Amino acid sequence: MTIEWRYTTHPGLGVLSLAGFLGADAVGRFSGAVGWVLARGTGPVILDLTALRGWSADGQPAVTDAARRLAAEGRRLELAAIPADGSLVPSGDHPEIPVHCDLEAALAAHHGGGREQREWCSGEWPGVRSDVSPSRK
């Protein structure tokens, strides 16, 4: 089992949404999605976990690694809708990661996030044809 992702840009920020399960077998795909985000956006990144069914002990450190990668580029990672099966237990050597109860609250913290500008997603993102990877809407 792996994850699917969607990245949406808003004025001055981006939203990386995950679906599936963030376990050891999905860490590489998640890292690739973070690379996609770094190459195509600016400002803070909200990691929307609304559609994530859960994460493992291997998946959680991947999130803190993403926070480090983004911080190295002058960007901040924020979390929205942490899975109910566990909270993020970061090590003490990562950038601060703000946590919001849901995506709506995270966007509200950024004055509503503004209108979506562009979107890319993996081929199996819910509602997307499987012959398109990554797609642009």
Secondary structure, 3 states (H helix, E strand, C coil): CCEEEEEEEECCEEEEEEEEEECHHHHHHHHHHHHHHHHHCCCCEEEEEEEEEEECCCHHHHHHHHHHHHHHCCCCEEEECCCCCCCCCCCCCCCCCCEECCHHHHHHCCCCCCCCCEEEECCCCCCCCCCCCCEEC
